[in-house]
Amino acid sequence: MELVARVPDQYVELLVGFDGSQQHPDLNWTAGGYVCHVTDNLRIWAERVIGVAVGGCRCVPGYDENLLAQARGYPMIPLAGALWSLQHAARDWQEALTLGSSGTSSCSTPGGASSALPTWRATTLTTRTITLGTSAGP
């Protein structure tokens, strides 16, 4: 949980002097798009953890991150708004994990992974991606 708690501040730090439109040539989204992706991922998993803890759901469906990016219009979301949203999503995810850990249900994806692990992996990989996408400097 500490990793996710630090993510919003790390992203702000990584993106100082940038407008979020920077994009590494080998990657699909801009730096701002990856901020939106992490935000969405945290929110989706927080929602699913609570669904399991409160609603007793046993199966958690996947989602297509590229379709979500297109539907939300990642390239059009201002970086300041995306970073603000990330702060709230990180807090919501932490709250969901705290509430979810007090429940008796277990949350799993069709592949059987725990709900926290995919979020941690995605957050870590996306932090590296933003670093790659902005490493050339402002």
Secondary structure, DSSP 8 states (H G I E B T S, - for coil): -HHHHHHHHHHHHHTTT--S----TT-SS-HHHHHHHHHHHHHHHHHHHHHHHHH---------HHHHHHHHTGGGS-HHHHHHHHHHHHHHHHHHHHHHHTSS-----TT---SHHHHHHHHHHHHHHHHHHHTT--
